[in-house]
Amino acid sequence: MANKKLDPVGLINKEIEALEGKVESLRERLMADADKAMERAKAQADKAKEKIKAEQAKLRDLQKQAKDKMDARVKRQMDRAHEAVEKAKELELDAKAVIIMAKEQLTELKADYQRAKAVAKAARDAAKDFDKKNKPAAKKAPAKKKAPAKKAAAKKKAPAKKAAAKKKAPAKKAAAKS
């Protein structure tokens, strides 16, 4: 009976050994699978690192390009601003030149006006002198000829006024030119 009892224990021991062998092979297989999974994970991690590096490099390039484009855009805007300032300076210089020319014209007009005024005064004075010289001659005429004397005086005054008008005309023309 002891053999029979040993046999079940022996069978159990054999079965335990078989199970232990299976557990060991399963453990080795699981370890191998875990190692393979670990290798795959490491490979994926390495790929992810490489992809991250590539994306970061791409991002840096894009940022650099954006900065270059922005720098170029800012440079173009600055160039446009400089051009606008230069044009404004040119306009200012042109305006100053126009002001100077206008002042010169105004000075010339004032001089022309003064000359015209002087000429008009001289014409008036000449007309008065002419009138003074011709009036005494009209008074010496006899009473009968009083009417013709007035006509003669009137005729004599008319040319003096025309002469004054002719002298004033250039001053008006000079003023009209401006």
SERO-4910 file (N, C-alpha, C, O; in steps of 0.05 Angstrom, whole numbers):
BEGIN
 pado doro    nc1    nc2    nc3   cac1   cac2   cac3    cc1    cc2    cc3    oc1    oc2    oc3
  Met    A     16    -23      0      0      0      0     17     25      0     10     46     -9
  Ala    A     39     20     11     57     43     11     65     51    -17     68     74    -23
  Asn    A     68     30    -34     75     36    -61     52     51    -75     57     70    -91
  Lys    A     29     42    -68      6     56    -80      4     84    -71     -4    103    -85
  Lys    A     11     88    -45     10    115    -34     32    132    -46     29    155    -52
  Leu    A     54    119    -50     76    133    -61     71    140    -90     78    161   -101
  Asp    A     58    122   -102     52    128   -130     35    153   -134     42    169   -151
  Pro    A     14    157   -118      0    182   -122     18    206   -115     16    227   -128
  Val    A     34    204    -95     52    226    -87     72    229   -110     78    252   -118
  Gly    A     82    207   -119    101    208   -141     88    221   -166    100    237   -180
  Leu    A     63    213   -171     49    224   -194     45    254   -189     48    270   -208
  Ile    A     38    261   -165     34    290   -159     61    305   -162     62    327   -173
  Asn    A     82    292   -152    108    304   -155    116    308   -184    126    328   -192
  Lys    A    110    286   -200    116    288   -229     99    310   -241    108    325   -258
  Glu    A     74    310   -233     57    331   -244     66    359   -236     65    377   -252
  Ile    A     74    361   -211     85    387   -201    109    394   -217    112    417   -225
  Glu    A    127    375   -222    151    380   -238    143    388   -266    155    407   -277
  Ala    A    124    374   -277    115    381   -304    103    409   -305    108    425   -323
  Leu    A     87    415   -284     75    441   -282     97    463   -278     96    485   -290
  Glu    A    116    456   -262    138    474   -257    153    479   -283    161    502   -289
  Gly    A    157    458   -299    170    461   -325    154    479   -343    164    497   -357
  Lys    A    128    473   -343    110    490   -360    111    519   -351    112    538   -367
  Val    A    110    523   -324    110    550   -313    137    564   -320    138    587   -327
  Glu    A    158    548   -319    184    559   -326    185    567   -355    195    588   -362
  Ser    A    175    549   -373    175    555   -401    156    579   -407    162    597   -423
  Leu    A    133    579   -393    115    602   -396    128    628   -386    126    649   -398
  Arg    A    142    625   -363    156    648   -352    177    658   -372    179    682   -377
  Glu    A    192    640   -384    213    647   -403    200    659   -428    210    679   -438
  Arg    A    178    647   -437    164    658   -460    153    686   -453    155    705   -469
  Leu    A    141    689   -430    131    715   -422    154    735   -419    151    758   -427
  Met    A    176    726   -408    199    744   -406    209    752   -434    215    775   -439
  Ala    A    209    732   -452    218    738   -479    198    758   -492    206    777   -505
  Asp    A    172    752   -488    152    770   -498    154    798   -486    152    818   -499
  Ala    A    159    799   -460    163    824   -446    188    838   -457    188    863   -461
  Asp    A    209    823   -461    234    835   -473    228    846   -501    236    868   -508
  Lys    A    213    830   -517    206    839   -544    189    864   -542    192    884   -557
  Ala    A    169    864   -524    152    887   -520    169    911   -512    164    934   -520
  Met    A    188    906   -494    205    927   -484    222    938   -507    225    962   -510
  Glu    A    232    921   -524    247    929   -547    230    945   -566    238    966   -577
  Arg    A    205    936   -571    187    951   -588    181    978   -576    181    998   -591
  Ala    A    177    979   -550    171   1004   -537    195   1023   -539    192   1047   -544
  Lys    A    219   1011   -535    243   1027   -538    246   1038   -566    253   1061   -571
  Ala    A    240   1020   -586    242   1029   -614    221   1051   -619    227   1070   -633
  Gln    A    197   1047   -609    177   1068   -613    185   1094   -599    181   1116   -609
  Ala    A    196   1091   -575    206   1115   -561    228   1129   -577    228   1153   -579
  Asp    A    246   1112   -588    267   1124   -605    256   1138   -629    264   1160   -637
  Lys    A    236   1124   -642    223   1137   -665    209   1162   -657    211   1183   -671
  Ala    A    196   1161   -634    182   1185   -624    202   1208   -619    197   1231   -626
  Lys    A    225   1200   -607    246   1221   -602    256   1232   -628    259   1257   -631
  Glu    A    261   1215   -648    270   1224   -674    249   1242   -687    255   1263   -698
  Lys    A    224   1233   -685    202   1249   -696    200   1276   -682    196   1297   -695
  Ile    A    203   1276   -656    202   1301   -640    225   1319   -649    221   1343   -653
  Lys    A    249   1307   -652    272   1323   -661    267   1335   -689    272   1358   -694
  Ala    A    256   1318   -706    251   1327   -734    230   1350   -733    232   1370   -747
  Glu    A    208   1346   -717    187   1366   -715    198   1392   -703    191   1414   -711
  Gln    A    216   1389   -683    227   1413   -671    245   1428   -691    245   1452   -692
  Ala    A    260   1412   -706    277   1425   -727    259   1439   -747    265   1461   -756
  Lys    A    238   1425   -755    219   1437   -774    207   1462   -763    204   1482   -777
  Leu    A    200   1461   -737    188   1485   -724    208   1508   -723    202   1531   -729
  Arg    A    233   1501   -717    254   1522   -717    257   1534   -744    260   1558   -747
  Asp    A    257   1517   -765    260   1527   -792    236   1545   -799    239   1567   -811
  Leu    A    212   1535   -792    188   1552   -797    189   1578   -782    182   1599   -793
  Gln    A    198   1577   -757    200   1602   -742    221   1621   -754    216   1645   -756
  Lys    A    243   1609   -763    264   1625   -776    253   1637   -802    257   1661   -807
  Gln    A    239   1621   -818    228   1631   -843    207   1653   -837    207   1674   -850
  Ala    A    190   1648   -816    170   1668   -809    184   1694   -800    176   1716   -807
  Lys    A    205   1691   -784    220   1714   -775    233   1729   -799    232   1753   -800
  Asp    A    245   1713   -817    256   1725   -841    235   1740   -857    240   1762   -867
  Lys    A    212   1727   -860    190   1740   -875    181   1765   -861    176   1786   -873
  Met    A    178   1762   -834    169   1786   -818    190   1807   -820    184   1831   -823
  Asp    A    216   1799   -818    238   1819   -821    236   1833   -848    239   1857   -850
  Ala    A    231   1817   -869    229   1828   -896    205   1846   -897    206   1868   -909
  Arg    A    183   1838   -886    158   1854   -886    163   1880   -870    156   1902   -880
  Val    A    176   1877   -847    181   1901   -831    201   1919   -847    198   1944   -846
  Lys    A    220   1907   -860    240   1923   -875    225   1938   -898    231   1961   -903
  Arg    A    207   1924   -912    192   1937   -933    175   1960   -922    174   1981   -934
  Gln    A    163   1955   -899    147   1977   -887    165   2000   -879    157   2023   -882
  Met    A    188   1994   -868    207   2016   -861    216   2031   -886    218   2055   -886
  Asp    A    222   2016   -907    230   2029   -932    208   2047   -942    213   2069   -951
  Arg    A    183   2037   -941    160   2054   -950    158   2079   -933    153   2101   -943
  Ala    A    162   2075   -907    160   2098   -888    182   2118   -895    178   2143   -895
  His    A    207   2108   -900    229   2126   -907    223   2141   -933    228   2165   -936
  Glu    A    211   2127   -953    204   2140   -978    183   2162   -973    185   2183   -985
  Ala    A    163   2156   -956    143   2175   -950    155   2200   -937    147   2223   -943
  Val    A    174   2196   -919    187   2218   -906    202   2235   -927    201   2259   -926
  Glu    A    217   2221   -945    232   2235   -966    213   2252   -983    219   2275   -990
  Lys    A    190   2240   -991    171   2254  -1008    160   2278   -993    156   2299  -1004
  Ala    A    155   2274   -967    144   2297   -951    165   2319   -950    158   2343   -951
  Lys    A    191   2312   -947    212   2332   -946    213   2347   -973    216   2371   -974
  Glu    A    211   2332   -995    211   2344  -1021    187   2363  -1024    190   2386  -1034
  Leu    A    164   2354  -1015    140   2372  -1016    145   2397   -999    137   2419  -1007
  Glu    A    157   2394   -976    163   2417   -959    182   2436   -973    177   2460   -973
  Leu    A    203   2425   -986    221   2442  -1000    207   2456  -1024    212   2480  -1028
  Asp    A    190   2442  -1038    175   2454  -1060    157   2476  -1049    156   2498  -1061
  Ala    A    144   2471  -1027    127   2491  -1015    143   2516  -1006    134   2539  -1011
  Lys    A    166   2511   -995    184   2534   -987    192   2550  -1012    193   2575  -1011
  Ala    A    198   2536  -1033    206   2549  -1058    183   2566  -1069    187   2589  -1078
  Val    A    159   2555  -1068    135   2570  -1077    131   2594  -1059    124   2616  -1069
  Ile    A    135   2591  -1033    132   2614  -1015    152   2636  -1022    145   2659  -1022
  Ile    A    177   2628  -1026    198   2647  -1033    191   2662  -1059    193   2686  -1061
  Met    A    182   2646  -1079    174   2659  -1104    151   2677  -1101    150   2699  -1112
  Ala    A    131   2669  -1084    108   2686  -1079    117   2712  -1065    106   2733  -1071
  Lys    A    136   2710  -1046    146   2734  -1033    160   2752  -1053    156   2776  -1052
  Glu    A    176   2740  -1070    189   2756  -1091    169   2770  -1109    172   2794  -1115
  Gln    A    149   2755  -1117    128   2767  -1134    114   2790  -1119    108   2810  -1131
  Leu    A    109   2785  -1094     95   2805  -1078    113   2830  -1076    103   2853  -1078
  Thr    A    139   2826  -1072    157   2849  -1071    157   2864  -1097    157   2888  -1098
  Glu    A    158   2848  -1119    158   2861  -1146    132   2876  -1150    132   2898  -1161
  Leu    A    109   2864  -1142     83   2877  -1144     83   2903  -1128     73   2924  -1138
  Lys    A     94   2902  -1104     94   2926  -1088    111   2948  -1101    104   2971  -1102
  Ala    A    134   2939  -1113    151   2958  -1127    137   2970  -1151    138   2994  -1156
  Asp    A    124   2952  -1166    108   2961  -1189     86   2980  -1181     81   3001  -1194
  Tyr    A     73   2974  -1159     52   2991  -1149     63   3019  -1141     51   3039  -1147
  Gln    A     86   3018  -1127     98   3044  -1119    106   3060  -1144    102   3084  -1145
  Arg    A    117   3046  -1165    124   3060  -1189    100   3071  -1203     99   3094  -1212
  Ala    A     79   3055  -1204     54   3064  -1217     42   3088  -1201     32   3107  -1213
  Lys    A     44   3086  -1175     33   3108  -1158     49   3133  -1163     38   3155  -1166
  Ala    A     76   3130  -1165     93   3153  -1170     88   3165  -1198     87   3189  -1202
  Val    A     84   3147  -1217     78   3156  -1245     51   3170  -1245     48   3191  -1258
  Ala    A     31   3159  -1231      5   3172  -1230      7   3199  -1216     -6   3218  -1225
  Lys    A     23   3201  -1195     26   3227  -1181     40   3247  -1200     32   3270  -1201
  Ala    A     60   3237  -1214     74   3255  -1233     55   3264  -1255     56   3287  -1263
  Ala    A     38   3246  -1264     18   3253  -1285     -1   3273  -1274     -8   3293  -1288
  Arg    A    -11   3270  -1249    -29   3289  -1237    -16   3316  -1235    -27   3337  -1241
  Asp    A      9   3315  -1224     24   3340  -1221     28   3353  -1248     26   3378  -1251
  Ala    A     35   3338  -1268     39   3349  -1295     13   3361  -1306     12   3382  -1318
  Ala    A     -9   3346  -1300    -35   3357  -1309    -42   3382  -1295    -52   3401  -1307
  Lys    A    -36   3384  -1269    -41   3409  -1254    -24   3432  -1264    -34   3454  -1268
  Asp    A      1   3425  -1269     19   3446  -1280     10   3455  -1307     10   3479  -1314
  Phe    A      1   3436  -1323     -9   3443  -1350    -34   3460  -1347    -37   3480  -1362
  Asp    A    -52   3453  -1328    -76   3468  -1324    -69   3497  -1314    -81   3516  -1323
  Lys    A    -50   3499  -1296    -42   3525  -1286    -31   3542  -1308    -37   3566  -1310
  Lys    A    -15   3531  -1326     -3   3546  -1348    -24   3555  -1368    -22   3576  -1379
  Asn    A    -44   3539  -1373    -64   3545  -1393    -87   3562  -1382   -100   3576  -1398
  Lys    A    -93   3562  -1357   -115   3578  -1346   -110   3608  -1348   -128   3622  -1356
  Pro    A    -87   3618  -1342    -83   3647  -1345    -87   3656  -1374    -97   3678  -1378
  Ala    A    -80   3641  -1393    -84   3649  -1421   -114   3651  -1427   -122   3668  -1442
  Ala    A   -130   3634  -1416   -159   3635  -1420   -171   3660  -1407   -190   3670  -1418
  Lys    A   -161   3670  -1385   -171   3693  -1371   -165   3718  -1387   -180   3737  -1386
  Lys    A   -143   3720  -1401   -135   3743  -1417   -152   3746  -1441   -153   3768  -1453
  Ala    A   -166   3726  -1450   -183   3727  -1474   -206   3746  -1469   -216   3748  -1446
  Pro    A   -216   3760  -1490   -238   3778  -1487   -264   3763  -1480   -265   3738  -1482
  Ala    A   -284   3777  -1470   -309   3766  -1461   -324   3752  -1483   -338   3732  -1478
  Lys    A   -322   3762  -1507   -336   3750  -1530   -326   3721  -1534   -342   3704  -1541
  Lys    A   -302   3717  -1530   -290   3691  -1536   -290   3672  -1512   -275   3653  -1510
  Lys    A   -307   3679  -1493   -307   3663  -1469   -315   3634  -1474   -302   3615  -1464
  Ala    A   -335   3630  -1491   -343   3603  -1497   -322   3587  -1511   -316   3564  -1503
  Pro    A   -309   3598  -1532   -288   3583  -1544   -264   3577  -1526   -251   3557  -1528
  Ala    A   -259   3595  -1507   -237   3591  -1489   -242   3567  -1471   -224   3551  -1465
  Lys    A   -267   3564  -1463   -274   3540  -1446   -270   3514  -1462   -261   3494  -1452
  Lys    A   -278   3516  -1488   -275   3492  -1504   -245   3485  -1507   -237   3462  -1506
  Ala    A   -229   3506  -1511   -200   3502  -1514   -189   3491  -1488   -172   3473  -1488
  Ala    A   -198   3502  -1466   -189   3491  -1440   -197   3463  -1436   -182   3446  -1426
  Ala    A   -222   3457  -1444   -231   3429  -1442   -215   3411  -1459   -209   3388  -1451
  Lys    A   -208   3420  -1483   -193   3403  -1501   -165   3399  -1490   -153   3378  -1492
  Lys    A   -154   3420  -1477   -127   3418  -1467   -126   3400  -1442   -106   3386  -1438
  Lys    A   -148   3400  -1427   -149   3382  -1403   -151   3353  -1412   -139   3335  -1399
  Ala    A   -166   3347  -1432   -170   3320  -1441   -144   3306  -1448   -140   3283  -1439
  Pro    A   -126   3318  -1463   -101   3304  -1468    -85   3298  -1443    -72   3277  -1441
  Ala    A    -86   3316  -1424    -71   3311  -1399    -82   3287  -1385    -67   3271  -1374
  Lys    A   -108   3285  -1384   -121   3262  -1371   -114   3236  -1386   -110   3215  -1374
  Lys    A   -114   3238  -1412   -108   3214  -1428    -79   3205  -1422    -73   3181  -1420
  Ala    A    -61   3225  -1420    -33   3218  -1415    -31   3205  -1387    -15   3186  -1384
  Ala    A    -46   3215  -1368    -45   3203  -1341    -56   3175  -1343    -46   3157  -1330
  Ala    A    -78   3171  -1358    -90   3144  -1361    -70   3125  -1374    -68   3102  -1366
  Lys    A    -56   3135  -1394    -36   3118  -1408    -14   3110  -1389     -4   3087  -1390
  Lys    A     -6   3128  -1372     16   3121  -1353      6   3102  -1331     22   3086  -1321
  Lys    A    -20   3103  -1324    -31   3084  -1304    -34   3056  -1316    -32   3037  -1301
  Ala    A    -39   3054  -1341    -45   3028  -1354    -23   3008  -1349    -29   2985  -1343
  Pro    A      3   3015  -1352     24   2995  -1347     23   2984  -1318     29   2961  -1314
  Ala    A     17   3001  -1299     15   2992  -1272     -7   2971  -1269     -4   2952  -1254
  Lys    A    -30   2976  -1282    -52   2957  -1280    -45   2932  -1294    -52   2910  -1284
  Lys    A    -30   2933  -1316    -22   2909  -1330     -3   2893  -1313     -5   2868  -1311
  Ala    A     15   2906  -1299     34   2892  -1282     20   2878  -1259     26   2856  -1251
  Ala    A      0   2892  -1248    -16   2880  -1227    -32   2856  -1238    -35   2836  -1224
  Ala    A    -42   2858  -1262    -58   2836  -1274    -40   2812  -1280    -49   2790  -1277
  Lys    A    -15   2817  -1287      4   2794  -1292      8   2777  -1267     10   2753  -1269
  Ser    A      9   2789  -1244     14   2775  -1219    -11   2759  -1212    -12   2746  -1192
***
